Amino acid sequence: MTVPNQPALSPAYGLRHHDALLPTDLLAAEVAQRRESGFDVDDIVETANETDPTDHTAVLQLVDAMGNSARGVEWTYEEPEALEDIRAAAGTTAPQGVDDTRHAEQVRAAWLGRVAGCNIGKPIEDGDHWTVEHIRTYLELADAYPLTDYVPHLDPMPAGFELRDNWPETTRGNVHGSARDDDIDYAILALHLLETHGRALRPDQVGEAWLALFPLKQIYTAERAAYINLAKGIPVPRTASFRNPYREWIGAQIRADVFGYVNPGDPWQAAALAYQDATLSHTANGVYGEMWAAALVAAAFTAADADEAIQASLSVLPQRSRLHEAVSHVVRLHRSGITWDEAVQVIRMTYGHYSWVHTINNAAAVTAALLWSGGDWMDAVGKVVMSGWDTDSNGATVGSVAGILGGPNGLPAHVIEPLQDRTRSALFGFDNTVISDLAHRTIAVART
């Protein structure tokens, strides 16, 4: 967000790659993170503008120096870190019982919905290029607006449009099994972690699994920064904050769903388990994002509709946090009676200053898609993908929640059947995983 008279960072530090391996990216992202969180880093920016950006030692020293910056007196949010403090600042919700047979069906629909939703959003996952307007124009050129299927590939591709390099396996007519994606990898890993460590899961155990099972360059932003910290021997939870300017981005939120699958009807239990995963790599709203998504998923198993599930999910968020504010704002927009298109414009104007892979803006988009879809799985996923930003992550989350709410009969065959019940994975030993097997294993964990 631009503040009057706030010095701008030199374009030499442009946030081009979102890569923790690049000191200039770290500095640019840390400046943004600090300013979004109410800290004054103007002196660091001025010094950076006089520093040679190729002097990596000097740049990293500036990144570290921002840890000493002071928060402005105008900051009014309360965003605690410790779980007990989050509980104290949040609300409460009573656990709801579930029917085992229905739960099993919902888990199967959740896994299929998550994988399909991820693939639908995957070829246009680039929030800088694929804006709401750009997506709509492209889909209209392809006679595919509103989106009700996998994204089409136009040949020849119109000038000014570029699908991601995964398009040969994620576009309409080209899906033959699920493509590999970190949104799917983390769900598979969460299940493996629970099978291995049970409900006493700790952040350091999550970190050990990352080092053993993930290639470094198959994880991104906050997770890559935390991975580098782990490899250097930096202890948990400092892995989440040391040279990790992406700590409030969406990376933790995409890792949440399985913690909800195994705690059906119990948002707080799901959120508490998600907290153990999130704090390896994230802080504040980054952690809340995973807690919120896990709670949303857990609540969906017993909720009558998306509105009820979202209300329950709000109970795990500190009431004076930015994430609670954003989700509550979207709920009020829905109740005001405006259209989804109007809501998207408000959301983008209000939260568009965040990175397109930040937690807060993407959670708002997820909330809107679920509320305005009327319980229709394809409409919900189509809406969230057409909202732009992190399209595959949001497609996965919405696909998961809408899958639970609607059950297997609510999943459209034309997007589920091409998955062929299998998914690729970058996790060592988990490639070509059978999706129905993931569902069976999840149910077994839930009943232990």
N, C-alpha and C positions, 0 to 999 in steps of 0.2 A: 504494500500500500504506500502510495506517495504522500508524504507529509510536507506541507509548505516549508521552505527554507531548509529542508533536509538535504545534505549533500548526496549527490548521486555517485555510485560506484563506477569507476572507469569501465568502458566496454571491454577492456582487456581481460576483465574478470567475468565476462558473460557466462551465465549458467547454461552451458551448451550441452553437456553430456550427463549431468546428474551422477557423476562418477566420483566415488570416494578415493579413487586412486589419483585424482588430479587436484593438486593444491589450489589452483585457481578456482575450480568448481567448489571446493570446500569453503573457500573464503566467501564467494558470492552467495552460496546457500546459507552460510552461517550469518551473514549480514541480514539476509531476508528473514531467517528464523528469529534472530534477536529482535528485529524491528517488529515483526508480527506479534511477538510476545511482550512488547512494551519496553524493551531495553534501548538505551541510548548508546549507539555505537558510531556516532558521527565522527568522533576523533579517530577511530580505527579506519573508517572509510577515507578520511582525508590523508591519513598516513599511507594507506594502501595505494591511493592514487599517485603517491610520490615514490612508490616502491616498484622495483623491476619485477613484473609478474613471473619472469623466468627464474627468479631467485627463490627456489622452493623453500629453503630454510626460513627466509624472511617472511614469506607468505604464510607458512604454517605457524610461525611465531605470532602473527597477527590473528590467525584463527584461534589460537590458544588464549590470546590476550582478551578476547571477547568474553571469556569466562568470568572476568572481573568487572564487566560492565554493570551499570546500575539500572534498575527498573524505574520508570517515571512514576511520579506521584499520581498521575491521572489513571493509572491502571486499576480497574475495578473488578477484574475477574479473580476467582479463587480456583486454582488448579493444583490440588495436592498430588503427591507422588505415592506415598505409602498406602497400601490397600485399606488399612483401618481408617486412614484419614479420608480416603475416597468414599468409603462406606458412610462415614459421619457426614460428609458433604452431599451425599446423594439421597435418594428416596428408599422406599421399601416396596416389596411386592411379594405376595404369598405364593409359594409353589403350588402348581396344579397337577393333579394326577393324570396319567395317560393310559390309554388302552394299548396293551402290548401289540395286538395285531395291527391296529391302525398305525401305531408308531413305526412298525417295521415297514409298512407301505410308504409312509411319509419319508423315512430315511432313504429308501430306494429312489423316490421321486426327487429328494433333495440332492443326492449325488448326481443323478442324471441331469437335473436342472442346473446345477452348478457347472458341470462340465460343458453342457450345451450353451449356457449363457456366456461362458468365457469364450468359447469359440466364435460365437456370433459377434462379439465385440472386438475380437483379436485383430482382424485385418485393418481396423481404423484406430488402433491404439496409439494415438499421437495427438495430445490435446493442443499442441501449438499449430499443427497443420489441420487436423480434423475438428474444426469448430462446429458449433450447432448449425450455422449457416452453410458451411462447406459440406457437412454431412447431408443436409437436406437437398442442396443443389445436386449433389452426386446421385442420391437415391432417386430424385425426380428424373434425372437424365436416364437412369436405369429402369424407370417405371416401377420403382420399388419403395415408394414413399406412401404411407408410413411403413416402417420396416416390419415385415411379418415372416421373415425367413433369414437364412444366412445372407450376409452382405454379397451382392452380385459383383462379379468382375467384368468390367467393360473392356472389350477388345475391338478397336484400339482404346487405350485409356485416354479420356479427355485431357487436354492441356490443363495444368494446374492441379491435377489430382495424382496422388501416389499412395497406393495401398502398402501396408507393411510387407516385408519379404516373406511372411508366412502365408500370403494369399493363396498359393497353389494348393494348400491343404485346409483352408478355413473358409473359403468362399462358396457360394451356392453352387451345388453340383460337384464340388471338389472335396467334400468331406467324406473320408473313408476311415473312420476311427478318429479319436480326438487327437489334435495336435498337442505337443508338449507346451506347457506354460507354467510359470511359477505359481499362479493362482491355484493350479491343480496340484503341483508338487507339494505346496505347504499343507494342503488338506490331507494328502497321502501321508506326509511326514507326521502331522498331528495325530493321526490314527496310530501310526507306528509308535510314537512316543507314549501314547496312552496304553498300548498293548505291552510296552516294555516297562514303563515306570508306574502305571496306574494313576490314580487321582492325586497322588503325592508328588506329582511332577514339579520340578524346580527349574529355574532359568538356566542354571549351569548344565543341566542334563540336555536341555534344548540346544545349547551351544555345542556340546560334545557331539550331538547328532549332526549338526550342520557341518562341522569340520570333517566328520567321517563320511558323510553321504552327499554333500553338495559340492560341485565344482564352483570355485569362487566367482567366475564370470557368468554363472547361471543364476546368480542372485544380485539384487540391485539396491541402490540408494542406501537406506538405513541398514538393511541387512548386510550389504557389502561392507559398510563402515564397521558394523559390529563384528563381522567375520574377521576383518583385518585386525581389529583390536584383540579378538580371541587368539588369533595366530601369534600376536606379539606378547601374549601373556597378561594382557590387561584384565583385571578381575571383573566379574559380573557384580553389580549392575553398571559399573563405569563404562562398560562396553557400549551402553546406550547413549552416553553423553560425550565421550571423548572423541573429538574430531568427527562428530556425527551430526551434521546440520540437518539431516533428513529425519530427525527423531520424532517429528510430528506428522510425517507423511503417511501415506496409505498402507505402507508395507505390513504393519501389524494387523490392520483391519482385514486384510485378505487372508489372514491365517486363522480366522476365528471359528469358522462354521462347525468343524467337528466337535468343538467344545460345547456347542449348542446341541448338536445331534445326540450327544451322550448324556445330556441333562434336560430332556424334554419337559417343558412346563416349569422349569426352575431357572429363571433368568439370572439370579444372583449367583447360583452355583456355577453356571456356565461362565459368567463374567469373572468370577474368582479364579477359575481354572485358566481362562484366557489371559489373565493378568500375569500368571507365571510364565507364559510364553512371550508376552509382549515386552516385558521389562528387560529382556535380553538386548533389545535393539531400539526401544522407544521410550519416550517420556511423555508426561502430561496428556495432551489430546491424542497423541499417537497411541498411547496405552488405552485411553478411553475408547478410541475407535475400535480396537479389538474387543474390549469388554462389551461395548454397545452392540457390535455385530453378533457376538456370541449370544448375548441376551435376546436380541431380536430373533435369532434363529430358534433359541429355546422356547421363547414365548409363542412363536408361530405354531408349534405343535398343539397348543390348546386354545389358541385365539380363534375367535369367530371370523376375523378378517384382519387385513393389514393394519388398519387403524388401531385395533386393540393390541396387536403385537408391538406396534411402535410405541404406544403409550407405556406398555410394560418395559420396553427396552430403555426408556428414558429414566426408569427408576435406578439404574446402575451408574448414571452419570452425575458428577458433581453439579448441583443445580446452578452454580454461578460460573460454569465453564463455558468456553466458546462453543464446544460441540453440543452441549445441552441447548444453548441459545439457538444454534443453527437448526437442529432437528425440530425444536419447538416452533421456530419461525415457519418452517415448511408446513407443520401441522396446522398452524393458524391460517396460512395461505389457503390450504385445502378447505378449511371450514368457512373461509370467506366466500367461497363459490366461484373463484376465478378459474380460468381454463388452465390446462397443463402447459400450454405454450406460454401463457402469461406468467405462470409460476416459474418456468425455466428462465425467462428473462429477468425476473426479480432475483432469482438465485444467482444468476451469473453476475448481475450488477452488484449484489451484496457480497458475494464470496469469490468473485473472479480474480481478486488480487492475490489469492493463494496460488501456489504451483498447481499445475493440472494433475499432479499426483499427491496432493495434500489430503489429509484425512477429512477436514471439515467440509470443504466444498463437495467432495465426492459423496460423503454421507448425506448431505442435503439432496443431491441428485437421486441417490438410492431411495430416500424417503419419499420424494415426489413421485417417482415411478411407481412405487408400490401403492401409494394412496390414490393416484389418478387412474390406475389400471382396472379397477372394478373387479379384481379377482381373476383376471385373464392372464395366464402365464406369458403368452407371446406378446400381449400388449405391454405388460410390465417390462419385460426384457427389451422389447423394441424401443420403448420410451427411454429407458436409461441409457441405451447405446446411442440413441439419437441426441441425448443430452451432452455428448462429448466428454471431455476430460478422460478419466481412466476407464475407457469403455469395456475392456475385457474384465477388469477387476470388478467393476460395478455390474456388468452382465452376469458374472459368476455369483455375486452376493444376491442380487435380485432373483436370479434363476433358482438359487437354493431356497430362499424364503418363499417365493411364489410356488415352488415345487411342493414345499411342505404344506402350505395353505390349501393348495388345490389337489394334492395327491397325484398318484400316477395317471389317473384319468384326465387330469388337467394338462398334461404334457403333450404338445403337438407331435404327432408321429413324424412329420416331415423334417423336424430338427433332431429328434431322438434316434430314429432308426439309422441315419448315416454314421452315428457314433460307433456302431457295431459293438457296443458294450466293452470298449477298451480305450485306454488312453496311454499316450507316450509320457515319459517322465525322465527328467535329468537326474533324479535321485539314484544313487548307486544301488543296483539290485532291484529297482522297482519299475523299470521300463516295461511297456506293454501290459500294464496292470488291467485286470478285468474289473469293470465298474461295479457290476453286481456283487462281486466278491468283496469290494470295499464296503458295500452296504451291509452284507452279512456280518463282516468283522466289526463294523460299527455297532450293530445291534448287540453283538456279544459283549462288547465293552460297556455299553449302556446298562446292561443287566448285571454287571459285576459290582 
